[in-house]
Amino acid sequence: DHFTNASGPDKDSLELWTSLTFAATFTQRIEFGPLVTPITFRHPSMTARYAAAVDDLSGGRLVLGMGAGWQEREHKKFGVPFYDFPTRYAMLREGLDVVTSLLQSDEPVSYQGKYFSLEDAQLLPRPQRKGGPPLLIGGNGPKRTLPLVAQYASEWNAVYIQPDIYPERSQQLDELLRQQGRQPQDVKRSLMTQVIYESDPAALEARVARYERTPEELIARGLIVGNAEQIVEQIGQWVERGVQRFMLQWLNQDDIDGLEQLAKHVLPHFHTD
């Protein structure tokens, strides 16, 4: 959910909820959603309203990812206030309270926070899916992000996390969930990272060289790198660590042939439902 990219030159960026409404209308099977929508862009009551409507239109296929926002450039360019991180974090916590209350409560809701408030507010029509769409929270921080995941989320999205750090963070989340009276299996584990794929060794070497690191160094930083066989192996290793869903970033958006080859040779090895 962005106005524009983090560094120039600016590129096309369609508005989030309009795009997701289109996706809800013209697809039947895929799950989709923002990864993530910043709390700074909209009042959380509007986010809850949009999310409930799009989830209903799609027959219950939306996953609602929420975050504190991070890209200062787009805020400045479009006149959206960009507060310091402690403020944005506090806004996110209040926003999660507002969204979950509106989606889950069948009775009018009142809420008074420092940044957001509700007064006898009831989301109508009620979401067709009980409790509305599941909430996703992304990030790897042990002090702030994971406690929010344990309290509010149905899915934790680790972001570019190092393979040796992931098990520790996942175990910490397990303990935080138990402290909330929840079970580890209550929260799906997903991973967002970049995939660098080439079937030709020389082409792969050339692409990796742009990063000024070896493939092994990129893999150690959490990226997935290699030919189809190597990517299948690396995804399998992440599955063994507990990851259940992958959001693979394909940054070379003009290389549709490469993306199709990746799908052809990698997806058959894994469940895509």
matplotlib code that plots the C-alpha trace (Angstrom):
import matplotlib.pyplot as plt

x = [0.0, 2.1, 1.7, 5.0, 8.3, 11.0, 13.4, 13.1, 12.2, 8.5, 6.7, 3.0, 1.2, -2.6, -4.6, -4.9, -8.6, -9.7, -7.2, -8.3, -11.9, -11.0, -9.1, -12.1, -14.4, -12.3, -10.7, -12.3, -9.5, -6.5, -6.1, -4.9, -4.5, -2.2, 1.3, 0.8, -1.4, 0.1, -1.9, -0.9, -2.8, -6.4, -8.5, -8.7, -12.5, -12.3, -9.7, -12.1, -15.0, -13.0, -11.7, -15.1, -16.6, -13.8, -13.7, -17.4, -17.1, -14.4, -16.3, -13.9, -10.4, -8.9, -6.0, -5.8, -2.1, -1.6, 1.6, 3.1, 4.3, 7.9, 8.4, 9.0, 9.4, 5.8, 4.4, 6.4, 5.5, 1.8, 1.4, 0.7, 2.1, 5.0, 5.5, 8.4, 8.3, 7.1, 4.1, 3.4, 3.7, 1.2, -1.1, -0.9, -1.8, -4.8, -5.7, -5.6, -8.0, -10.4, -10.3, -10.7, -13.5, -15.5, -14.9, -15.6, -18.3, -21.9, -22.8, -22.0, -18.4, -17.1, -13.4, -11.3, -7.6, -5.0, -5.2, -8.5, -11.9, -15.3, -18.7, -21.4, -20.0, -21.3, -20.0, -23.0, -23.6, -21.9, -19.0, -20.2, -17.1, -17.4, -14.9, -14.1, -10.9, -7.9, -5.3, -1.6, 1.2, 4.6, 8.1, 10.8, 11.1, 11.1, 10.2, 7.3, 6.2, 5.9, 3.9, 1.4, 1.3, 0.5, -2.3, -4.0, -2.9, -3.9, -0.7, 2.9, 4.8, 8.6, 10.3, 13.8, 14.7, 18.0, 17.6, 19.5, 17.4, 13.9, 13.6, 14.4, 11.8, 9.2, 9.8, 9.5, 6.2, 5.0, 5.7, 4.0, 0.9, 0.7, 0.9, -2.1, -4.0, -3.5, -1.8, 1.2, -1.0, -3.4, -1.0, 0.1, 3.8, 4.6, 7.8, 8.3, 11.6, 13.1, 13.7, 16.5, 15.9, 17.8, 18.0, 21.2, 24.3, 25.9, 22.7, 22.4, 26.0, 25.4, 22.2, 23.8, 26.9, 24.7, 24.3, 28.1, 27.6, 27.9, 24.8, 25.7, 25.8, 22.4, 20.9, 22.4, 20.6, 17.2, 16.9, 16.1, 18.7, 19.4, 18.0, 14.7, 16.3, 18.1, 15.1, 13.0, 15.6, 15.8, 12.0, 12.0, 14.5, 12.2, 9.3, 11.3, 11.8, 8.0, 7.1, 3.7, 3.2, 5.7, 5.4, 8.3, 9.2, 9.9, 11.5, 12.3, 8.7, 9.4, 10.8, 7.4, 9.0, 11.3, 8.4, 6.5, 9.5, 9.8, 6.1, 6.4, 9.4, 8.9, 5.2, 4.5, 6.7, 4.5, 0.9, -0.7, -4.1]
y = [0.0, 2.9, 6.2, 5.7, 3.9, 4.5, 6.2, 7.9, 8.0, 7.6, 4.6, 3.8, 2.7, 2.0, 2.8, -0.2, -0.8, 0.0, -2.6, -5.2, -4.7, -5.5, -8.6, -9.7, -9.3, -11.0, -13.9, -16.9, -18.8, -16.8, -15.1, -11.5, -8.4, -5.5, -6.4, -4.1, -1.0, 1.8, 3.1, 6.6, 6.5, 6.1, 6.1, 2.5, 2.6, 3.2, 0.3, -2.0, -0.9, -1.4, -4.7, -6.1, -5.1, -6.5, -9.7, -10.1, -9.4, -12.1, -14.7, -14.6, -14.4, -11.2, -11.2, -7.8, -6.8, -3.8, -1.9, 1.3, 2.6, 3.2, 5.1, 8.7, 9.8, 9.1, 10.8, 14.0, 14.1, 13.6, 15.7, 12.7, 13.3, 11.0, 10.7, 9.2, 5.4, 5.3, 7.5, 5.3, 2.2, 3.6, 4.6, 1.0, -0.5, 1.7, 1.1, -2.7, -2.2, -0.2, -2.6, -5.8, -4.3, -3.1, -6.4, -8.8, -7.1, -7.5, -4.6, -0.9, -0.1, 2.9, 3.5, 6.4, 6.4, 9.1, 9.0, 7.3, 7.1, 5.5, 6.4, 3.7, 2.7, -0.5, -1.8, -2.6, -4.8, -7.2, -9.2, -12.4, -14.1, -14.3, -11.8, -10.5, -11.2, -12.5, -9.9, -10.2, -8.3, -8.2, -7.6, -9.3, -7.1, -9.1, -6.2, -4.5, -6.5, -10.0, -8.9, -7.3, -10.4, -12.5, -10.2, -9.4, -11.4, -14.6, -14.5, -13.5, -12.4, -12.5, -10.0, -10.7, -12.5, -14.4, -18.2, -18.6, -16.0, -17.2, -20.2, -18.1, -15.5, -18.2, -19.8, -16.4, -15.9, -19.3, -18.2, -14.8, -16.6, -18.8, -15.7, -14.4, -17.7, -18.7, -21.7, -21.6, -23.1, -20.1, -18.0, -18.9, -18.3, -16.7, -15.2, -12.3, -12.2, -11.7, -14.5, -14.4, -17.1, -18.0, -21.3, -20.4, -20.4, -17.4, -15.4, -16.2, -15.1, -11.8, -11.0, -11.9, -9.8, -6.6, -7.1, -7.3, -10.4, -14.1, -16.3, -17.8, -14.4, -13.4, -16.7, -16.1, -12.7, -14.4, -14.2, -17.2, -17.6, -20.1, -22.3, -24.2, -27.1, -24.8, -22.7, -25.8, -26.9, -23.5, -23.2, -26.7, -25.7, -22.8, -25.1, -27.3, -24.1, -23.7, -21.3, -22.1, -19.4, -17.6, -14.1, -14.1, -10.7, -10.7, -7.3, -7.6, -6.9, -6.8, -10.4, -12.2, -15.2, -15.7, -15.5, -18.1, -20.4, -20.1, -21.0, -23.9, -25.5, -24.6, -24.5, -28.2, -29.1, -27.3, -26.8, -23.7, -23.8]
z = [0.0, -1.3, -3.1, -4.8, -4.4, -1.8, -4.2, -7.5, -10.2, -9.3, -10.8, -11.3, -8.1, -8.1, -5.1, -2.7, -2.0, -5.6, -6.8, -4.2, -5.2, -8.8, -7.5, -5.5, -8.5, -11.2, -9.2, -7.6, -5.7, -4.6, -1.2, -1.4, 0.7, 1.6, 2.9, 4.7, 4.9, 7.0, 9.9, 8.8, 5.6, 6.8, 10.0, 11.1, 11.0, 7.3, 7.0, 8.8, 6.6, 3.3, 4.5, 5.5, 2.1, 0.0, 2.1, 1.5, -2.3, -2.6, -0.6, 2.3, 0.6, 2.1, 4.5, 6.2, 6.7, 8.9, 9.8, 11.3, 7.9, 7.1, 3.9, 4.8, 1.1, 0.1, 3.2, 2.6, -1.2, -0.6, 2.6, 4.9, 8.4, 9.2, 12.9, 14.8, 15.2, 18.9, 17.8, 14.7, 16.9, 19.4, 16.5, 15.2, 18.5, 18.8, 15.2, 15.8, 18.7, 16.5, 13.6, 15.7, 17.7, 14.7, 12.8, 15.7, 17.8, 16.8, 19.3, 19.0, 20.0, 21.9, 22.2, 23.4, 22.6, 22.2, 18.4, 17.5, 18.9, 18.4, 19.8, 19.6, 16.2, 14.6, 11.2, 9.1, 7.3, 9.6, 7.9, 6.4, 7.7, 11.5, 13.0, 9.5, 7.6, 9.4, 10.5, 9.4, 11.1, 9.5, 11.0, 13.0, 16.0, 19.3, 21.6, 19.7, 16.6, 18.1, 21.1, 18.7, 16.6, 19.7, 20.8, 17.6, 14.5, 12.8, 10.7, 11.4, 8.3, 8.8, 6.5, 5.0, 8.2, 8.5, 8.5, 11.8, 13.6, 12.4, 14.8, 17.8, 16.8, 16.1, 19.5, 21.1, 19.4, 20.7, 24.2, 23.8, 22.4, 25.4, 27.6, 25.8, 26.3, 22.7, 21.1, 18.6, 15.9, 16.2, 14.1, 10.6, 9.9, 6.5, 5.0, 2.6, 0.8, -2.6, -5.0, -7.5, -10.2, -13.3, -15.1, -16.8, -14.5, -16.3, -16.1, -12.4, -11.8, -13.6, -11.6, -8.3, -9.1, -9.0, -5.3, -4.7, -2.6, -3.2, -3.5, -0.1, 1.5, 0.0, 1.2, 4.7, 4.7, 4.0, 0.2, -2.0, -4.8, -7.5, -10.2, -9.8, -8.0, -5.6, -4.9, -4.2, -1.7, 0.0, 0.3, 1.7, 4.4, 5.3, 5.5, 8.0, 10.1, 10.3, 7.4, 6.0, 3.4, 1.1, -0.4, -3.0, -4.3, -8.0, -8.5, -12.2, -13.1, -16.9, -16.8, -17.2, -18.9, -16.0, -13.6, -15.6, -15.7, -11.9, -11.4, -13.9, -12.3, -8.6, -7.7, -8.5, -5.6, -3.1, -2.1, -3.6, -1.9]

ax = plt.figure().add_subplot(projection="3d")
ax.plot(x, y, z, "-o")
ax.set_aspect("equal")
plt.show()
